[in-house]
Amino acid sequence: MKAVIFYEHATDKTMDEFMAVFPRHEEFEAEFIKSGKVLGTGAFGNPGEGAMAIFVDKEAAEAFVNGDPFVQEGLIAKVTIREWNDELA
């Protein structure tokens, strides 16, 4: 079963703070993409709305959250991981 992560941005953090950490986040994310563990990822359309990603399983999603620089630096206020039945797979 796949898993989806929802990130809610910390409202007390600035875009400059996010951008300072973004290169490390992007590098970390690239490793998951390369390994085939992440199937889709991205921010929502309006700034500050957060982001989501789809992973091959819950274990990969948890590993991503645990190592993500955005989470480690306190830029994410809330993380929700939900197992998901992909009807197209």
Order of alpha helices (4+ residues) and beta strands (2+ residues): beta-alpha-beta-beta-alpha-alpha-beta
